[in-house]
Amino acid sequence: MKHRSGEITGLRNGEGWVRRTAARSMLRAVRFTDEDFDKPIIALAVPHTNGTPCNDHIRALGDILSDAIEAGGGKAIIFGTPVVSDGISMGTEAMKYSLVSREVIADSIEVMTEGYRVDGVITLAGCDKTLPAALMPIARNNLMGLTLYGGSILPGKYQGRDINIVSAFEAIGAYSAGNIGKKELRGIECNACPGPGSCAGMYTANTMASAIEALGMSVPGASSHVAMADGNTISAEKREDCVRTARTLFTLLRSGIRARDIMTRKAFENALVVIWALGGSTNAVLHLLALAHEADVDLTLRDVDRITRKVPLLGNFKPFGRYVMNDLRAIGGIPMVMKTLLDAGYLHGDCLTVTGRTLAENLADAPGRPAHQDIVYSPSRPFAPGNRHIRVLYGNLAPEGCVLKLSGKSPDDFTGPARVFDREEAAMSAILDGKIRPGDVVVIRYEGPKGGPGMREMLSPSSALMGAGLGKSVALITDGRFSGGTHGIMIGHVAPEAQAGGPLAVVREGDEIRIDLTRSKLNIHLPDHEIQQRLAAWQPPAPVYTKGVLAKYARLVSSASRGAVTG
């Protein structure tokens, strides 16, 4: 078994006795034995925090994985990473650190894997940004490794119905509109999240876990297993996922399979197909572009549009549908979905995976799609046909593109007057104060990667619109992004962003904006010369942050159309 641990201990690279003795002496102090010095050194990233249910159980999974690594003949070096909870930071300045944390986590893992020159790596993930971040450094440095999703949360229960964290956000809008009272608002708050695990619907965490499994970079089936058997006990399936993940890493080490052997252009196409079929989050567009960048795979926003244009929507999942990941697990999980898509000719079956087998080989024994259920539809009779989930639009408001989540709805055009806000909070106040009317187009700008900085999610205003009964009659356009829990007429990732001089910066109150889905266009009804005159007179706002993480991020980050990467 080839490995790099000699670069830590000096046992294999011919370095002098002084370095070998010093390194071994330090490792003895942290319970390494003579036998450990000949074992492969495995980096184990454990992003635990009790600050969010998504990652509250991750330390327990790290212990199970560490034991499995030891049992397989390796030695784990365990470390943590930051975790920013989208649900807790939503609607505040703290949310600006969410997407930024993706880069910080990825860089933290790189620092540890390269700083200790490990032989292999396993990265755990839970909350949204921890998922792409867990894989980015593995792709960046072409390591032998894989990632494991901590699993989704069980649904909450209130008044006889399943609820989740998005129910709480939408309840705020419903309460402000007078549609529910304080007692119901509190009841939803107290019951939405019954224990550890990531948001249960096809929101960003479950979307990215499914995408990573489709990429071939996690063990088959793991993305659809729930975190807990109940509020206090890790599920048996997730325990087994830990054991399988450790065994799979040793398969990679024996075979010499590295990340970029798996993360090919065809693998990314598989990932896009799977998450479009499931009805996944718009955040997957950002994250898959970023992962492709790290893997040196040429993938653009126009490619995303072309690859997914004909993919049917099969999944009937929240936020737009009825079901959650636990319901999918019960009928065969992501392997069943992938087998259904493979048999229908939508996936590349010859892609290599972390198991050392191809995608098709992994799926040979996967269950078929069960009849008489409405959780996952047949490709021949889908929940909605192709081009009815996430759409990429261009136009004079989005020269580099933007994304719209249709979630199976009919592609109707929408035209209305702009209601312009330079911060999320200003828009939220207008919605809650009843100042937004049917037919309006809410524009929230200076919330992009540079402008925020950090590209905040607009779940609070979008949920408030839904809760106020305006989800079908008001459009929201932003250079920020949306939660996987968002639904309604929502367009995000408008690029170039306002802070970078994109046309969104010069939209004025009352300007007419048209969402033309027939031609996949987002336009402001102004002649080109008027737009250019406004842009010539425009000056970018001064940066809000001049020091610290957000200031660094604003200086380095690329356009959302390129994945909002910093390197």
N, C-alpha and C positions, 0 to 999 in steps of 0.2 A: 504494500500500500504506500503510494507516494504521498508525502505530506511535507509541510513547511515548518514543523515544530522545531527542527534543528536551529532555525533562525532565532528562536527564543532561547533554547537551552544550550546551543553551541554543540550539540551532539552530532550533527550531520554535515555542518558546513565548513568544517576544517578550521574554525576560529580557535584562537589560543585558549589555554587553560584559564587565564584570568577571567575572560568573559564568561566561559562556561561555568566556572565556580561561582561567580557573582550571581549569575542568573539563577542557577540551581539553588543557591543559598536563599535567595528571595522567595522562590517558589516553595521551598520547604517550609517557610514561615506561614504559608497559606495552605498547608496540608498536602502538598505534593509529596509523593514517595519516589523511591528509586524506580519503581516499575512505571510510574506515570511519565517519566522523562522519555520513554520510547513510544508513548501513545500519541495518536493524532490529537492536536489541540483544536477544540471546537469553540468558536465564539457563540454564545447564547444570549441574544438580545431579549430582555424581559421588560417591556414597557409597562410596568405596574404602577398604578396609582389608585387610591381610594377616592379620588376626585371625580370619578365617573363610573357607572356600572359597566361600561364597555370594557374596562381594564382592571376592575377590582379583583377579578379572579386570576389575572394573568400570572401573578407570583406563584400561585398554586400550580398552574400549568408549567411554569418554569421549573419547579421542583420535580415534577413528573418527568419532564424532558431531561433534566440533568441526570436523574437516576437512570433513564434509558440510555443516555450517552455513555455513562459509566459502564452499564451492563453490556453495551456493544463494543467496549474496548477503547473508548475515547476519554478525554479529560476536558471538562467544560470550563471555560472562563466566562463568568456570568456578569452581566452589566445591565443597567437600566437606561432608559431614554426619557426625554420629556413626553408628555401627553397633554394636549389641549382638547378639552371637550367642547365640541360644537354646540351641543344642546345647552350647556351651562353658560358658555360665552356669548351665545346668540343675542343679537340686538344691542351689544355693548362694544366698547372699544377693545375689550379682550378678544373679540372675534377676529380682530385684525391679525392675531397671532396664530390663527388656526392653519391657514394654508402655509404660512411661514414655517410652522412647526414641521411640515412635511420635509422641508429642506434641512432644518436643524436636526431632525431625527436621522435622516439619511446620512448627513455629514457625521453625526455622532457614531453611527454604526461603522462608517468607513474609518473613522479615527481609531476605533477599537479593533477592528479586524486587521487593519494595516499596522497599527501601533504595536500589536502583539504578534503580527505575522502568523495568523492562525492557518490551520489546514482546511477548515471548513466552517460553515456558519449556518445556524438556524435562527431565524428571527420570528418572534411572536408578534401578533398584531391584534388590535381590538377596535378602538375608535377610528373614525374615518381616515384621517391622514396617516395613521400608523400603518395602514395597509400598503399604499404605494411606497411610503418611506421605508418599509421593511424590505422591499425588493429592489429599490433604486440602487443602493450601494453594491448589492450582489451583481446587478447588471453592469454597473459602472466599472467595476474592477474585475469583471468576468470571473467571479469566484465559484467554488463548488459549494452550493448551498441551496436552501429552500426556505419558504416561510410557512407559518401555520396560523390560521385565523382562530381567535379565541372562541368564536361561536356567537350566535345571536341570542337575544333575550327571549324569554317566554312572554307571550302577550299578557297584558294586564286585563283585569275584569272589572266592569262597572255597569250596574243596572242590567246585567244579563248579556252584555256585549263585550267583545274584545276591544281593547283600546291600547294605545302606545304613546310615545312621546309627542308625536305630531298631533294627537288628539288634544294634548295640553296646549300646544301653540294655537290650534284652531279654536279652542275653548275661550282663549283670551279675546279673539275677535268676536265670537258669539256673545260673550258677556258684555263687551263694549257696545254691541249693537242691540242689547236688550233681549237677546234670544234665549239666554239661560241666566239663572240666578247664581248668587255666591255659593250656595250649598252644592250645586252641581259642578261649578268651577272647582271647588275644593275637592269634591269627590273624584273628579278626573285627575287632578294633581296628585292625590294620595294613592291612586291605584294604577297609574299609567306604567310604572316601571317596577315589577315585582321582585327583581333581583338582578344579579350580574348578567352581563351579556350585552352585545351591541344591538342597536335598534332593529326591530323584528321584521319590518317590511323590506321591500326592495329599494331601500335607501342606499346611501353611499357605501356603508360598510359591507353589507351583503352583496351589493353590486361588485365592489372591488374584490371581495373574496371569491366570487364566482368567476370574475375575469382572470384572476391569478390561477385558479384551477384550470380554466380553459387554456391559459398560456402554457400550462404544463409545469408550473413552478410550485405546486403544492400537491400533497398526496390526494388521490382521487376520493371524492366524497366528503372531504373535511369541511368544505365551505358551507355545506347545508346542515351540519350538525349543530344543535343548540349547545350553549355553554353549560347550562345547569340542568340537572334532573329535577331539582326544585330550588327554592331560594337559597339553600345552603350547601348543596352537594354537586360537585362537578359531574357532568353526565358521563356515563360509561363510554359512549361514543367518542367524546372529546378526550378522555383518558387514552383510549385506543389510538386516536389520531396522534397523540404525543409519541406513543411507542412506534407507530408506523413511520412518523416523521424522522425519528432518530435512526431507524433501520434504513430508511431511504437515503439519508445522508451518507451512511457508510457504503451504500451502493454507488453513489456518486464518487466517493473517494476511491473505491476500488476500480471503477471504470474510467475515471478521469474526465467525466462529463462536467462541463462548465456551463455557466448561465447562458452564454451567447450561443452555445450549441442548441439550446432549447428555445430561447427567445428570438426566433426568426420572424421575418415579415409574415409568413403564413401563420405562425402562432398568434401574432397580434391580430390578424384577420379573424382567427377563431375566437379570440377574446371579444372582439367587437360584435361578432355575430351573436354570441351567447348572451351578452348583456342587452343587446337590442331586443332579442327574442324574449328576454325576461321582463323587459320594461324598466331597465336600470336607470341610475342617476345620471344627470348631465355632468356631474363631477368626474365621471369616468372618462369623458372626453379629455379634460385637463390631465388626468392622471395617466392615461394610456399614451398620450403624446409625450409626457415627461418620461415615462418608462422606456418608450421607443428611443427617445433622445439618449438616455443612459446606455441603452443596448446598441447604440449606433445603427438603428434601423430607421430607414427613411420613411417617415409617416407624417403626413400633413393633414390639416383639417379637411381639405378637398378630398384626400384619400378616404378619410373617415366617412364622408358623405357618400362617396362612390361605393365603398365596400358594403355599406349598410342599407343602401337605398331600397333593396328588394327583400330585406329580412322581415318576415312576418312577426307581429307581436303575438306571442303565445301565452305569456304569463298574465295571470289575473291577480296581481299583487298590489298591496298598499304601496303608495298613497292613493292611486287612482282606482285600484281594484279591491278585492275582498280579503285576500289571504296574506299570510306571513310565511317566513322561511320554515317555521316548524310544520306548517301544512305541506310544504314541498318535501321536507324530509320524510314525511310519512308515506309519500307515494314514489320514493326512489331518488329524491334529491337532484343535485346538479348532474350526476352521471346519467340519470334517466333523461334529463333535458338534452344533454349533449348527444346521447345516443339517438334521440329523436331527430335532432338536427343533422347528425351525421348520416343517418339512414335516408334523410330527405335531400342530401347532397349539399348542405350548407357549410360543412366543416371539412378541413383538410385532415384526413385520418392518418397521414404519414408523418405528422410532426412528432419529434422526440419529446419525452417528458422526463421528470425527475426519477421516475421508476426505472428508467433505462429501457422502457418499452414505448411504443408509439401510442398516440391517442386512441387509435382504433383498437389496438391490442388491450389497452386499459379498459375500453368500453365493451369488450367482447361479451362479458358476463353481466353487464349492467342491465337492470330491468327495463322492459319496454314501457311506453306510456300507458297507464291504466285507462280503461274505458270507464264511462259513467262517472266522470268527475270534471269539474270546471276550474281546476287550479291551473293546469297547463293544457292548452288547446293543441289540436293537431295542426301541422303545417298546411294541410289541405283545407282545413276549416278553422282559420286562426281567430284569435280574439279580435285582431284587426290586421288588415293587409300590410304589405311593405310600405315604407315611407309614412307611417302613422305613429312613430314613436319620437325619437329625437331627430329633429331636422336641423340642417345647417343652412342658414340664410346669409345672403350677401346684399349689398345695396349701398346707396350713398350715405347711410348711417352706419354701415358696417363693412367698409371696404375689405377688411381682412376676415370677415365672417363673424357669426354669432350663432348661438344654439337656442332652439326652441323645443320644449318638451310637449308633445301632443298627447302621448299616452293613450293612443287609440282613438282619440276624438276626430271628428270629421275636419278636414283641413279648410275651414272657412277663413275668408279674408276678414281683416279688422282695420277700420280707419277711425281715428278720433283725435281730439285736441290733446296736445302735450301738457301735462301737469309736471313741472320741472322742480326737482329737489337735488341739492348738492350733497346731501347726507341721508343715510338710511333713517336716522332718528326723525328728521324733518318730515319725511314721507309717512313714517309710522304715526306721528302725531296727527297729520292731516287725515289719515284713514280712521283713526280712533275717534277723531272729533267730527266725523261725518262730512268732511269737506270734499270727498271724492265721490263722483257721480257715475252712474252707468254710462258707458261710452267713452270715458276718459282713458288716456294712455299715460300712466304714471312713469316718469323717467327719473331714475336714481343714478346719478353720475358721480365721478370722482371717488368711486369705490372699487376701481380696478386694481391690478397687482401693484402698480406704482402709486396710484392716486389715493388708495385707502390710507396707507398702503396695506396690502394683504388680501384684497379681493374678498371682502366679507360676503357671507351667505345672506340672502334676503328672505330667510324663512319667516321672520317676524312679520314684515309687511305683507308677504304673500299669504301667510296663514290668516292674518287679520282680514285681508280681502275675502278669503274663503269663509271665515267665520261670520263676516258681515253680509254674506249672501251676494258678494260682488265678483265671485270667481269666474263667472261666465260672461260678465258684462264690462269688466275693466281689464286692460292689458298692463303689464309691468315690464319695462325695458331697463336694463342696467348693464354697466360694464363690470359690475360685481358678478357674483355667481349665486347659485341656488342650492339649497339642501336637497338631498335625495328625497326628502319628504314633501317637496314642493309640488303642487299641481295647480292648474289654472292656465291662463294665457300669459305665460312667463317666458321672456327672452333674456338670456344672460350672455356673459363673456363677449359683449360687444367690443370689437377690436377694429382699429386702434382705440384704446381707452381714452377717456376725456383728458386725463392728466398728460398723456403723450400727444395731445393735439388732434385726437380723433374728432369727427364731426359731431359726436354726442356733446362735445363741449360747448357748441354754439346753438344748440336747440333752445328756443325761447318759449315761454308760456303761451299756449294757444296755437303753436305751429301744428299743422296737420301731419300726422304720421300714419303710414299705411303698412300693415303687415300683409303682404301678398303671398299667400302660400301656393297659389297656382304657379307662380314663377320663382318661388323661394327667394323673395326679396323683402328687405326692410328699408323703407325709404321715407325721407321727409319731403313733403311737397314744396320744394324750393328749387329754383334753377341753380345749376352748378355755380354760376358766377356769384350768386348771392351767398352760397355756402362758403366760397373761397374768400369773399369780401369779409364775412364774419370771422373766418379763421385768421385772416391777415391782421385783424384788429384785436384778436384774442391774446391774452397773456396767461400762462399757466399759474395756478395758485402757488404760493410759497409752500414748501414742504412743511407738513405739520410736525414731523419728527426729524430732528437734525443729528441725533446721536442714538446709539443703541441698535438693537436687532432690526427694528422696523426701518430705520434710516439706511442701514446696510442693504437690506432687502430691496428697498425702493431703488437704490443705485444699481443693483445687479440684475433684477428680475426682467425676464423677457415678456413678450406679449402673451396674452391668454391663447392666442391662435397657435402658439408654439409650446403650450403646456405650462407657461409661467414658471420656467426653470431659471436657476441662477448660475448655472455653469455650462 
